[in-house]
Amino acid sequence: MNEVIQKLGGSLDYGIENEDASTISLTLPLELDTSSFAPYPVETHQRILIAEDNRVNALVLIKMLRSLGFADIDTARNGAEAVEMARKKQYHAILMDNHMPIMNGIEASKIIKKTVDADINIIACTADSSDVAVEGFKQSGVDKIIFKPINKAKILEHLEVVDDSFKVVDKLA
């Protein structure tokens, strides 16, 4: 492992403080990505639905969106719940996972686009980059696909927030 760290231009130091404590220090020369330091809107009143069965992933997305100024955020734990919520409340965008129980994100996106609102912005947020999944999402009518792991820069790359509204940038063809 030390060879890999040295090839990356870093160092690994460790020491034993006493029989109960040790210290390990890893240093790597990394560039700071300042693209995520761009100014964010103070607050937008756009409603966002996150369809994600993994609680940790959902919480990370909520925190990210709130830091970008989104305050009205709902979550669905599966595709069927997302469809039902989209029928009851108007959302400006839905962030849709693929592999969820009861109904997957591809099927949920297809139903929402066909029976709820054809113009709603649906952004697939998935770790599944297989050709089958990508083609399935395209066929379902999603506007964009973002592959996990997701960060603020990826979200900002695909959403343009202007005057308390936003649009999906460069929709899928």
DAMO-V134647 format. One record per residue. N is the residue number from 1. SS is DSSP state (hx for helix, st for strand, lp for the rest). PSI is psi in radians with two decimals (999 if undefined). Layout:
n-><N N>
ss-><SS SS>
psi-><PSI PSI>
//
This chain:
n-><1 2 3 4 5 6 7 8 9 10 11 12 13 14 15 16 17 18 19 20 21 22 23 24 25 26 27 28 29 30 31 32 33 34 35 36 37 38 39 40 41 42 43 44 45 46 47 48 49 50 51 52 53 54 55 56 57 58 59 60 61 62 63 64 65 66 67 68 69 70 71 72 73 74 75 76 77 78 79 80 81 82 83 84 85 86 87 88 89 90 91 92 93 94 95 96 97 98 99 100 101 102 103 104 105 106 107 108 109 110 111 112 113 114 115 116 117 118 119 120 121 122 123 124 125 126 127 128 129 130 131 132 133 134 135 136 137 138 139 140 141 142 143 144 145 146 147 148 149 150 151 152 153 154 155 156 157 158 159 160 161 162 163 164 165 166 167 168 169 170 171 172 173>
ss-><lp hx hx hx hx hx hx lp lp lp st st st st st st st st lp lp st st st st st st st lp lp lp lp lp lp hx hx hx hx lp lp lp lp lp lp st st st st st st st st lp lp lp hx hx hx hx hx hx hx hx hx hx hx hx hx lp lp st st st st st st st lp lp hx hx hx hx hx hx hx hx hx hx lp lp lp lp st st st st lp lp lp lp lp lp lp lp hx hx hx hx hx hx hx hx hx hx hx hx lp lp lp lp st st st st st st lp lp lp lp hx hx hx hx hx hx hx hx hx hx lp lp lp st st st st lp lp lp lp hx hx hx hx hx hx hx st st st st lp lp st st st st lp lp lp lp lp>
psi-><-0.64 -0.60 -0.76 -0.79 -0.74 -0.66 -0.53 0.01 0.34 -3.02 2.70 2.09 2.51 2.67 2.74 2.04 -0.88 -2.99 -0.29 -0.14 2.45 2.78 2.44 2.31 2.11 2.19 2.22 2.39 1.77 2.56 2.46 2.14 1.82 0.00 -0.48 0.02 0.07 2.63 2.42 2.74 2.58 -0.89 2.42 2.58 0.31 2.41 2.29 2.39 2.23 2.08 1.79 2.16 -0.35 2.00 -0.73 -0.80 -0.73 -0.77 -0.67 -0.79 -0.74 -0.83 -0.76 -0.83 -0.70 -0.67 -0.33 -0.02 -0.01 2.19 -0.49 1.56 2.22 2.78 2.52 2.48 -0.11 2.98 -0.68 -0.72 -0.66 -0.75 -0.82 -0.75 -0.67 -0.50 -0.54 -0.42 2.45 2.16 2.57 -0.44 2.64 2.23 2.00 2.06 2.91 -1.09 1.69 2.73 2.88 -1.02 2.29 2.98 -0.56 -0.85 -0.75 -0.74 -0.75 -0.81 -0.78 -0.79 -0.62 -0.59 -0.26 -1.08 1.87 -0.39 -0.04 2.47 1.99 2.15 2.02 2.25 1.70 2.68 -0.19 1.76 0.28 2.69 -0.65 -0.80 -0.80 -0.81 -0.69 -0.78 -0.72 -0.78 -0.48 -0.26 0.19 2.69 -0.45 2.69 2.19 2.21 2.40 2.62 2.56 2.44 3.05 -0.71 -0.71 -0.71 -0.82 -0.51 -0.48 -0.24 2.39 2.02 2.06 2.28 0.92 0.38 2.92 2.89 2.73 2.26 2.39 1.17 2.74 2.53 999>
//
